[in-house]
Amino acid sequence: MPLDLVTGDLPSAATGVGAIVNTILVIDDDKDAVQALQGLLQSHNYTVVTARDGGQAQAQFVMRKPDFVLLDVMLPNDTGFEVCERFKINDPRIPVLFLSGVNTPEAHELATRVGADGYLVKPASPKKLLAEIPRIAQRVWEKYHLDAPAQSTGGMVRFACKCGRRMKAAETHRGKQLTCPQCGDPVQIPRHD
């Protein structure tokens, strides 16, 4: 984190308790959009890692451990929703902000259901985007560091495999994967009802 050359202090985000964003993973298949975002973010002292599809995104997410993710909805092979859900299962503490040209109530709702922490519609103003990154990062940091641990009701989650086998698991296992005892296929325990 760079020092303020006038005062010799660290930036205020680093001095208080809270989220610090250094590395941002930008996932978009539009090269021009990626270049514009990369230039904007780097000019504000963020390190930027890019990916153009879900496979590259997953590799960068695992290898680079970004502090924040900017994600488009429309990607080759996967949707941004699928990518977001995988990221949130892997590490829910990393904020994900959708930045997409898709502006429908259904897209906003689905983004929330898969665990996204925010949604901006392209073209978003640079000022708005740069304000949302630390705001969302702080909100997610507080959720996992300041909020009291959630009390489980001890309830069970009921779900079924594609083969028809009905199963149930404890709420604490939401988002995890198991193997169906009947057909052997992998089954995702639903994150939401």
KAZI-V305562 format. One record per helix or strand. SS is the DSSP state (H for helix, E for strand). FROM is the first residue (numbers start at 1). LEN is the number of residues. Records with the same first field share a line. If there is no record, write none. Layout:
SS=FROM-LEN + FROM-LEN
This chain:
E=3-1 + 10-1 + 23-5 + 47-5 + 53-1 + 68-4 + 74-1 + 76-1 + 79-1 + 95-6 + 118-4 + 156-5 + 166-5 + 177-3 + 186-3
H=12-4 + 31-12 + 54-11 + 80-11 + 105-9 + 126-20 + 171-3
